[in-house]
Every structure is written in structure tokens, then in C-alpha cells.
Amino acid sequence: MADAGVLIDCAPLQPVSASTTVRVRGAETLLTDGPAAEIKEQFGGFTLIECADLDEALKWAARIPTAHDGSVEVRPVVQVEAPR
């Protein structure tokens, strides 16, 4: 991916036991140790790539080793403009 120029960043994630969930309700910030949701499957890391379209992203995802013994979720990034 790096050689092809599509790789932006990638990294493994710490286990969910190392997570803290942040929720803001009104003026109060609530912190909870652990993940936002108790689910069976969890993200082990991320790979951020820039592709022309979904088909290209799916081809790259199929080359990630985790796809061969687990799964890789492909999801577009929402473009958000910074407040002015």
C-alpha cells in the first residue's frame, strides 16, 4: 500500500480494557472505563487508505492479512470541515 501511494496511516489498537468512553450530556462530561458497547467482536487496529472508489478499497482490504483468518471492515471516512 505504501509503495502504491494509497497508505495514509495504520496502527494496532490497545485492548478494549484500556479504553475510556466519553459522553457529553448538557454541560456534564461523563467518563466510563471500557468500551462504548459490549460486543463480541472488536477492532484490533485500523488502516487508513485513500482510494478512487469502493472497488479499489475492497481490493486493498483483501490483501490485509487479517482478512484471511478474521475479517476487515471497509468504511468511508466522513469529510468534516473545521469550524471557522
Secondary structure, 3 states (H helix, E strand, C coil): CCCCCCEEEEEECCCHHHCEEEEEECCEEEEEECCCCCCCCCCCEEEEECCCCHHHHHHHHCCCCHHHHCCCCCCCCCCCCCCC
